[in-house]
Amino acid sequence: MSSKRSDRLKTNLVHAGRDPHNNHGVVNPPVYHASTILQPSLDKFEAARKPDWSGYRYGRSGTPTSRYFEDGIASIYGGAGAVSVSSGLAAITNAILACVKAGDHILMTDNVYGPARRFCDEILTKFNIETTYYDPLIGSKIKELIKPNTVLIYTESPGSQTFEMSDIPAIAKEAQAKEITVIMDNTWASAMYFNAFEKGVDIVVEAVTKYICGHSDVMMGVIVSKCPDWEQKTRSTSRNYGNASGPDDLYLAQRGLRTMAVRMEENQRNGLDLANWLKDRPEVKRVLHPGLETDPGHDIWKRDFTGASGLFSFVLEDGYSRAALAAMLDGLNLYGMGASWGGFESLIVPANPADNRTATKWEESGQLLRVHAGLEDIEDLIDDLGAGLDRLTEINSL
Ligand SMILES: Cc1ncc(COP(=O)(O)O)c(C=O)c1O
């Protein structure tokens, strides 16, 4: 169905998952709103109920609108197939559920996105599935944590609050040796900046909510599988759980793909410029951005990634009061204070990574602030944050 024209990513982002000449020449795929899908005969009714879910039988099971998006994503990632679901978290939970059964054991990175940890601790435990959290810097030592019933290693790199870089190829090598599946949350880099399948990952989960959509107005996730077997398992798991995405969200997501390369390049540039500027500010103890040469994860990032998104953190020096922090954040003009990232606009949020750790300790005592660099003029972003840091010092010294 998709009209892929090239193996080069940027070209593919523009063309994959569109087929204008099978759609009256209209550039973008049509939006099919459907629950009921009618069949003209018993033969066709039965044929649509194929066990591989490829027929159009009911809105939740898939429509041409979801198929266009999924084919486009699979092509962009170089995977066997993709399944769209209702949120990034739904992609995470359905991908995990496709891999596990009662009595299994999974390994999960300690810096994982918080709600994914909660899913393991509150839901998987109910089905007698055990989770062991591992140090994101573990590398090939992951083999020491593998048990006879380990079926899955879950990775996220860099972590989306603290930005440690995991050695994904080293982890994947140990997993492959024991026929263990590797899932990676690749939302930070997306297909733009990390070729997950080439680095040994079996299943990618991505919050479409972030860079693919890019406009802070859609909740959606996608599960992309390297091989057809995982594509079938993740699709049937998601559909059996009743999970799917709505037609208008699918439309906006496929539209987001077309401009994702230029948006992410600008997010990257603004993020790196901000990070470089922040590291020289006296109020800042540490900037957590793997694209900085001074970052402990820089070598892995340079080896495995082809770029950075606009999301990074910094840690303030100790001793700033809450009132000073509030004065800094409340007075910002351009940075919104709210969850999520990947949109066109800049964001800043305080976070406390220590609350979400069990295998490792978060030792930094200063307040962590996570920034999403949007597409505004970098001079304005620096001026606004600079004025915020000035307020921090001013109010703290009163
Ligand atoms: C790294 C990461 N993965 C997954 C998600 C979940 O995406 P969604 O909000 O679409 O459920 C988020 C959301 O913030 C995230 O930061």
The ligand as an SDF file (V2000), in Angstrom:
LIG
                    3D

 16 16  0  0  0  0  0  0  0  0999 V2000
    9.9530    8.0030   27.3000 C   0  0  0  0  0  0  0  0  0  0  0  0
    8.4710    7.9430   27.2420 C   0  0  0  0  0  0  0  0  0  0  0  0
    7.8890    6.8230   26.8060 N   0  0  0  0  0  0  0  0  0  0  0  0
    6.5600    6.6980   26.7510 C   0  0  0  0  0  0  0  0  0  0  0  0
    5.7360    7.7210   27.1470 C   0  0  0  0  0  0  0  0  0  0  0  0
    4.2500    7.5110   27.1400 C   0  0  0  0  0  0  0  0  0  0  0  0
    3.6220    8.1620   26.1010 O   0  0  0  0  0  0  0  0  0  0  0  0
    2.0930    8.5950   26.2280 P   0  0  0  0  0  0  0  0  0  0  0  0
    2.0850    9.8190   27.0600 O   0  0  0  0  0  0  0  0  0  0  0  0
    1.6590    8.7830   24.8180 O   0  0  0  0  0  0  0  0  0  0  0  0
    1.3730    7.4740   26.9130 O   0  0  0  0  0  0  0  0  0  0  0  0
    6.2850    8.9150   27.5820 C   0  0  0  0  0  0  0  0  0  0  0  0
    5.4060   10.0420   27.9810 C   0  0  0  0  0  0  0  0  0  0  0  0
    5.8190   11.0300   28.5210 O   0  0  0  0  0  0  0  0  0  0  0  0
    7.6960    9.0330   27.6500 C   0  0  0  0  0  0  0  0  0  0  0  0
    8.2720   10.1470   28.1160 O   0  0  0  0  0  0  0  0  0  0  0  0
  1  2  1  0
  2  3  1  0
  2 15  2  0
  3  4  2  0
  4  5  1  0
  5  6  1  0
  5 12  2  0
  6  7  1  0
  7  8  1  0
  8  9  2  0
  8 10  1  0
  8 11  1  0
 12 13  1  0
 12 15  1  0
 13 14  2  0
 15 16  1  0
M  END
$$$$
